[in-house]
Amino acid sequence: MHAHCVVIEEDPDIRSLLSLALSRAGFKVTTESTGAAGVSTVAGDSDLELVTVDVALHDLQGNDVLHALRGVSQAPILVISARAEPVDRLTALESGASAYLTKPFRLRDLQDLVHTLAPAS
């Protein structure tokens, strides 16, 4: 049985890249393109091992998504965002993120963070 991960990312290319990388890391991956759909999917999964989310979503504010995710799941949340200012990282961590990775990112950095956050994968 594979660990389950939900990827919440609007950009279809990045969503596909994350899905492929996480699948290769041993996850069963579900992808969503909006914050609302992502929160709904996470809320329905009690066995979730990891959530990745881009906080620059068009339907919901990033911090609102993080607070909503924290309200429905204790799974680690990895924010993957183009926002690279220290205040963005700090705000995300204060809003419930477990870790923060800036775009563009190296796949090796993603793999290292994923294995730190969800070592059973």
N, CA and C atoms as a LAMMPS dump frame, in Angstrom:
ITEM: TIMESTEP
0
ITEM: NUMBER OF ATOMS
363
ITEM: BOX BOUNDS ff ff ff
-5.0000000000000000e+02 5.0000000000000000e+02
-5.0000000000000000e+02 5.0000000000000000e+02
-5.0000000000000000e+02 5.0000000000000000e+02
ITEM: ATOMS id mol type element x y z
1 1 1 N 0.838 -1.177 0
2 1 2 C 0 0 0
3 1 3 C 0.886 1.245 0
4 2 1 N 0.579 2.181 -0.878
5 2 2 C 1.345 3.415 -1.001
6 2 3 C 0.8 4.487 -0.072
7 3 1 N 1.697 5.326 0.41
8 3 2 C 1.287 6.5 1.159
9 3 3 C 0.556 7.43 0.204
10 4 1 N -0.395 8.201 0.721
11 4 2 C -1.195 9.081 -0.127
12 4 3 C -0.756 10.525 0.048
13 5 1 N -0.676 11.242 -1.071
14 5 2 C -0.299 12.644 -1.098
15 5 3 C -1.303 13.408 -1.96
16 6 1 N -1.659 14.618 -1.543
17 6 2 C -2.498 15.5 -2.355
18 6 3 C -1.649 16.685 -2.782
19 7 1 N -1.643 16.959 -4.081
20 7 2 C -0.934 18.097 -4.663
21 7 3 C -1.973 19.142 -5.047
22 8 1 N -1.854 20.35 -4.498
23 8 2 C -2.756 21.452 -4.824
24 8 3 C -1.928 22.497 -5.563
25 9 1 N -2.106 22.57 -6.867
26 9 2 C -1.273 23.421 -7.725
27 9 3 C -2.058 23.805 -8.971
28 10 1 N -2.127 25.107 -9.269
29 10 2 C -2.866 25.574 -10.446
30 10 3 C -2.147 25.298 -11.758
31 11 1 N -0.842 25.46 -11.773
32 11 2 C -0.08 25.305 -13.017
33 11 3 C -0.036 23.833 -13.424
34 12 1 N -0.611 23.508 -14.59
35 12 2 C -0.681 22.093 -14.984
36 12 3 C 0.684 21.443 -15.181
37 13 1 N 1.683 22.197 -15.636
38 13 2 C 3.013 21.613 -15.832
39 13 3 C 3.662 21.271 -14.492
40 14 1 N 3.578 22.181 -13.548
41 14 2 C 4.154 21.922 -12.224
42 14 3 C 3.372 20.826 -11.519
43 15 1 N 2.048 20.835 -11.683
44 15 2 C 1.21 19.782 -11.09
45 15 3 C 1.637 18.413 -11.618
46 16 1 N 1.885 18.308 -12.913
47 16 2 C 2.316 17.035 -13.515
48 16 3 C 3.705 16.632 -13.019
49 17 1 N 4.613 17.601 -12.93
50 17 2 C 5.962 17.328 -12.44
51 17 3 C 5.93 16.822 -11.009
52 18 1 N 5.158 17.496 -10.16
53 18 2 C 5.05 17.07 -8.763
54 18 3 C 4.426 15.689 -8.659
55 19 1 N 3.394 15.452 -9.444
56 19 2 C 2.732 14.145 -9.429
57 19 3 C 3.712 13.04 -9.818
58 20 1 N 4.477 13.27 -10.864
59 20 2 C 5.449 12.277 -11.315
60 20 3 C 6.535 12.047 -10.26
61 21 1 N 7.086 13.14 -9.72
62 21 2 C 8.162 13.017 -8.725
63 21 3 C 7.672 12.309 -7.462
64 22 1 N 6.473 12.658 -7.01
65 22 2 C 5.948 12.039 -5.795
66 22 3 C 5.532 10.588 -6.034
67 23 1 N 5.046 10.289 -7.213
68 23 2 C 4.733 8.892 -7.556
69 23 3 C 5.999 8.049 -7.525
70 24 1 N 7.066 8.59 -8.08
71 24 2 C 8.353 7.876 -8.07
72 24 3 C 8.907 7.724 -6.656
73 25 1 N 8.496 8.626 -5.751
74 25 2 C 8.934 8.537 -4.349
75 25 3 C 8.07 7.566 -3.554
76 26 1 N 7.082 6.936 -4.211
77 26 2 C 6.278 5.918 -3.549
78 26 3 C 4.888 6.344 -3.123
79 27 1 N 4.459 7.537 -3.517
80 27 2 C 3.14 8.02 -3.137
81 27 3 C 2.078 7.683 -4.165
82 28 1 N 0.882 7.466 -3.69
83 28 2 C -0.322 7.504 -4.515
84 28 3 C -0.712 8.98 -4.502
85 29 1 N -0.753 9.629 -5.676
86 29 2 C -0.926 11.081 -5.748
87 29 3 C -2.303 11.434 -6.298
88 30 1 N -2.961 12.352 -5.597
89 30 2 C -4.192 12.974 -6.079
90 30 3 C -3.864 14.437 -6.32
91 31 1 N -4.278 14.979 -7.463
92 31 2 C -3.993 16.378 -7.75
93 31 3 C -5.282 17.189 -7.817
94 32 1 N -5.165 18.446 -7.392
95 32 2 C -6.268 19.4 -7.464
96 32 3 C -5.714 20.725 -7.962
97 33 1 N -6.522 21.461 -8.723
98 33 2 C -6.048 22.719 -9.298
99 33 3 C -6.554 23.958 -8.575
100 34 1 N -7.4 23.776 -7.561
101 34 2 C -7.899 24.917 -6.787
102 34 3 C -7.772 24.624 -5.296
103 35 1 N -7.742 25.696 -4.533
104 35 2 C -7.666 25.54 -3.086
105 35 3 C -8.893 24.867 -2.513
106 36 1 N -10.068 25.266 -2.997
107 36 2 C -11.312 24.687 -2.478
108 36 3 C -11.374 23.185 -2.742
109 37 1 N -11.033 22.769 -3.946
110 37 2 C -11.051 21.343 -4.274
111 37 3 C -10.003 20.594 -3.452
112 38 1 N -8.85 21.214 -3.252
113 38 2 C -7.798 20.585 -2.463
114 38 3 C -8.211 20.374 -1.022
115 39 1 N -8.8 21.393 -0.415
116 39 2 C -9.258 21.271 0.972
117 39 3 C -10.313 20.178 1.082
118 40 1 N -11.228 20.128 0.118
119 40 2 C -12.28 19.106 0.12
120 40 3 C -11.681 17.701 0.019
121 41 1 N -10.71 17.526 -0.854
122 41 2 C -10.067 16.224 -1.014
123 41 3 C -9.32 15.823 0.246
124 42 1 N -8.591 16.762 0.828
125 42 2 C -7.841 16.483 2.061
126 42 3 C -8.798 16.131 3.195
127 43 1 N -9.907 16.844 3.289
128 43 2 C -10.882 16.592 4.358
129 43 3 C -11.449 15.183 4.276
130 44 1 N -11.52 14.615 3.096
131 44 2 C -12.099 13.288 2.918
132 44 3 C -11.111 12.154 3.05
133 45 1 N -9.872 12.434 3.456
134 45 2 C -8.837 11.4 3.5
135 45 3 C -8.171 11.355 4.868
136 46 1 N -8.537 10.381 5.66
137 46 2 C -7.969 10.266 7.004
138 46 3 C -6.585 9.599 7.015
139 47 1 N -6.171 9.023 5.9
140 47 2 C -4.881 8.334 5.836
141 47 3 C -3.82 9.116 5.068
142 48 1 N -4.024 10.381 4.908
143 48 2 C -3.124 11.231 4.127
144 48 3 C -1.766 11.354 4.803
145 49 1 N -0.695 11.249 4.016
146 49 2 C 0.666 11.339 4.541
147 49 3 C 1.333 12.68 4.243
148 50 1 N 0.866 13.405 3.189
149 50 2 C 1.521 14.642 2.789
150 50 3 C 0.587 15.457 1.908
151 51 1 N 0.668 16.787 2.054
152 51 2 C -0.04 17.716 1.174
153 51 3 C 0.995 18.7 0.66
154 52 1 N 0.996 18.949 -0.661
155 52 2 C 1.792 20.048 -1.2
156 52 3 C 0.809 21.083 -1.704
157 53 1 N 1.148 22.351 -1.49
158 53 2 C 0.23 23.416 -1.899
159 53 3 C 1.013 24.642 -2.338
160 54 1 N 0.551 25.241 -3.426
161 54 2 C 1.05 26.537 -3.857
162 54 3 C 0.126 27.573 -3.246
163 55 1 N 0.663 28.525 -2.503
164 55 2 C -0.193 29.493 -1.823
165 55 3 C -0.676 30.607 -2.76
166 56 1 N -0.212 30.621 -4.005
167 56 2 C -0.662 31.627 -4.98
168 56 3 C -1.767 31.031 -5.849
169 57 1 N -2.886 30.712 -5.227
170 57 2 C -4.028 30.149 -5.939
171 57 3 C -5.023 31.267 -6.24
172 58 1 N -5.776 31.116 -7.324
173 58 2 C -6.707 32.172 -7.716
174 58 3 C -8.024 32.157 -6.949
175 59 1 N -8.424 30.997 -6.437
176 59 2 C -9.749 30.932 -5.81
177 59 3 C -9.748 31.285 -4.327
178 60 1 N -8.64 31.036 -3.625
179 60 2 C -8.556 31.315 -2.189
180 60 3 C -7.191 31.907 -1.866
181 61 1 N -7.13 32.723 -0.838
182 61 2 C -5.849 33.24 -0.355
183 61 3 C -5.029 32.088 0.223
184 62 1 N -3.729 32.127 0.007
185 62 2 C -2.857 31.056 0.457
186 62 3 C -2.967 30.74 1.93
187 63 1 N -2.988 31.77 2.769
188 63 2 C -3.073 31.524 4.208
189 63 3 C -4.419 30.933 4.592
190 64 1 N -5.473 31.31 3.876
191 64 2 C -6.785 30.723 4.133
192 64 3 C -6.779 29.231 3.796
193 65 1 N -6.106 28.879 2.711
194 65 2 C -5.989 27.462 2.336
195 65 3 C -5.237 26.7 3.421
196 66 1 N -4.128 27.266 3.891
197 66 2 C -3.344 26.592 4.933
198 66 3 C -4.148 26.411 6.212
199 67 1 N -4.857 27.45 6.641
200 67 2 C -5.695 27.334 7.845
201 67 3 C -6.787 26.282 7.654
202 68 1 N -7.407 26.275 6.469
203 68 2 C -8.458 25.286 6.193
204 68 3 C -7.889 23.869 6.19
205 69 1 N -6.716 23.686 5.582
206 69 2 C -6.083 22.362 5.568
207 69 3 C -5.763 21.907 6.99
208 70 1 N -5.234 22.807 7.801
209 70 2 C -4.913 22.46 9.18
210 70 3 C -6.172 22.116 9.965
211 71 1 N -7.288 22.7 9.583
212 71 2 C -8.539 22.41 10.26
213 71 3 C -9.092 21.026 9.967
214 72 1 N -8.65 20.408 8.873
215 72 2 C -9.199 19.105 8.484
216 72 3 C -8.166 17.981 8.483
217 73 1 N -6.874 18.31 8.677
218 73 2 C -5.851 17.274 8.602
219 73 3 C -4.615 17.664 9.411
220 74 1 N -3.964 16.668 9.957
221 74 2 C -2.691 16.869 10.642
222 74 3 C -1.514 16.43 9.781
223 75 1 N -1.783 16.061 8.521
224 75 2 C -0.71 15.644 7.612
225 75 3 C 0.263 16.795 7.391
226 76 1 N 1.545 16.498 7.202
227 76 2 C 2.5 17.557 6.9
228 76 3 C 2.093 18.305 5.623
229 77 1 N 2.283 19.62 5.639
230 77 2 C 1.965 20.459 4.486
231 77 3 C 3.259 21.091 3.99
232 78 1 N 3.601 20.821 2.741
233 78 2 C 4.759 21.407 2.088
234 78 3 C 4.275 22.484 1.135
235 79 1 N 4.598 23.734 1.424
236 79 2 C 4.27 24.83 0.521
237 79 3 C 5.349 24.895 -0.551
238 80 1 N 4.916 24.948 -1.813
239 80 2 C 5.823 25.104 -2.938
240 80 3 C 5.364 26.356 -3.672
241 81 1 N 6.158 27.435 -3.581
242 81 2 C 5.697 28.73 -4.051
243 81 3 C 6.806 29.533 -4.719
244 82 1 N 6.42 30.391 -5.645
245 82 2 C 7.362 31.324 -6.265
246 82 3 C 7.635 32.511 -5.352
247 83 1 N 6.832 32.677 -4.325
248 83 2 C 7.039 33.772 -3.376
249 83 3 C 8.255 33.442 -2.519
250 84 1 N 9.303 34.238 -2.676
251 84 2 C 10.581 33.896 -2.056
252 84 3 C 11.006 34.838 -0.939
253 85 1 N 10.175 35.783 -0.572
254 85 2 C 10.529 36.711 0.504
255 85 3 C 10.448 35.993 1.855
256 86 1 N 11.335 36.337 2.769
257 86 2 C 11.294 35.708 4.099
258 86 3 C 9.929 35.829 4.781
259 87 1 N 9.25 36.951 4.597
260 87 2 C 7.935 37.129 5.217
261 87 3 C 6.919 36.119 4.667
262 88 1 N 7.05 35.748 3.388
263 88 2 C 6.141 34.755 2.805
264 88 3 C 6.334 33.398 3.463
265 89 1 N 7.581 33.019 3.645
266 89 2 C 7.9 31.743 4.305
267 89 3 C 7.384 31.753 5.741
268 90 1 N 7.666 32.817 6.461
269 90 2 C 7.246 32.928 7.854
270 90 3 C 5.727 32.885 7.989
271 91 1 N 5.035 33.626 7.139
272 91 2 C 3.571 33.644 7.174
273 91 3 C 2.996 32.257 6.901
274 92 1 N 3.568 31.558 5.928
275 92 2 C 3.089 30.205 5.612
276 92 3 C 3.302 29.265 6.797
277 93 1 N 4.468 29.331 7.409
278 93 2 C 4.75 28.46 8.55
279 93 3 C 3.835 28.789 9.729
280 94 1 N 3.569 30.062 9.941
281 94 2 C 2.646 30.458 11.015
282 94 3 C 1.211 30.049 10.72
283 95 1 N 0.889 29.862 9.438
284 95 2 C -0.475 29.496 9.035
285 95 3 C -0.687 27.99 8.969
286 96 1 N 0.336 27.202 9.296
287 96 2 C 0.149 25.763 9.352
288 96 3 C 1.054 24.934 8.464
289 97 1 N 1.864 25.561 7.623
290 97 2 C 2.778 24.801 6.771
291 97 3 C 3.852 24.129 7.62
292 98 1 N 4.286 22.974 7.187
293 98 2 C 5.352 22.247 7.868
294 98 3 C 6.721 22.602 7.293
295 99 1 N 6.749 22.957 6.008
296 99 2 C 7.994 23.309 5.321
297 99 3 C 7.65 24.173 4.111
298 100 1 N 8.67 24.836 3.565
299 100 2 C 8.474 25.79 2.477
300 100 3 C 9.584 25.601 1.455
301 101 1 N 9.215 25.453 0.196
302 101 2 C 10.169 25.273 -0.899
303 101 3 C 9.842 26.302 -1.971
304 102 1 N 10.851 27.056 -2.409
305 102 2 C 10.596 28.085 -3.41
306 102 3 C 10.803 27.552 -4.828
307 103 1 N 9.983 28.08 -5.744
308 103 2 C 10.111 27.79 -7.169
309 103 3 C 11.075 28.808 -7.763
310 104 1 N 11.878 28.439 -8.716
311 104 2 C 12.054 27.069 -9.188
312 104 3 C 12.829 26.256 -8.144
313 105 1 N 12.578 24.97 -8.135
314 105 2 C 13.223 24.109 -7.15
315 105 3 C 13.915 22.954 -7.864
316 106 1 N 14.891 22.392 -7.187
317 106 2 C 15.558 21.194 -7.711
318 106 3 C 14.784 19.977 -7.217
319 107 1 N 14.648 18.982 -8.055
320 107 2 C 13.929 17.772 -7.65
321 107 3 C 14.583 17.13 -6.432
322 108 1 N 15.872 17.228 -6.321
323 108 2 C 16.571 16.651 -5.164
324 108 3 C 16.126 17.332 -3.864
325 109 1 N 15.944 18.661 -3.92
326 109 2 C 15.468 19.379 -2.736
327 109 3 C 14.057 18.939 -2.369
328 110 1 N 13.219 18.752 -3.367
329 110 2 C 11.858 18.251 -3.131
330 110 3 C 11.915 16.877 -2.485
331 111 1 N 12.711 15.988 -3.042
332 111 2 C 12.818 14.63 -2.498
333 111 3 C 13.302 14.64 -1.056
334 112 1 N 14.301 15.463 -0.769
335 112 2 C 14.832 15.532 0.596
336 112 3 C 13.759 16.002 1.577
337 113 1 N 13.023 17.043 1.21
338 113 2 C 11.967 17.549 2.088
339 113 3 C 10.87 16.517 2.283
340 114 1 N 10.467 15.867 1.207
341 114 2 C 9.397 14.869 1.282
342 114 3 C 9.799 13.73 2.213
343 115 1 N 11.025 13.271 2.104
344 115 2 C 11.465 12.168 2.971
345 115 3 C 11.609 12.606 4.428
346 116 1 N 11.854 13.88 4.645
347 116 2 C 11.897 14.409 6.007
348 116 3 C 10.487 14.514 6.587
349 117 1 N 9.549 14.991 5.764
350 117 2 C 8.174 15.214 6.243
351 117 3 C 7.368 13.929 6.337
352 118 1 N 7.578 13.015 5.398
353 118 2 C 6.802 11.771 5.346
354 118 3 C 7.765 10.603 5.154
355 119 1 N 8.537 10.267 6.183
356 119 2 C 9.595 9.262 6.04
357 119 3 C 9.11 7.869 5.683
358 120 1 N 7.844 7.592 5.884
359 120 2 C 7.347 6.24 5.585
360 120 3 C 7.077 6.035 4.11
361 121 1 N 7.194 7.088 3.31
362 121 2 C 6.874 6.96 1.865
363 121 3 C 7.911 6.151 1.131
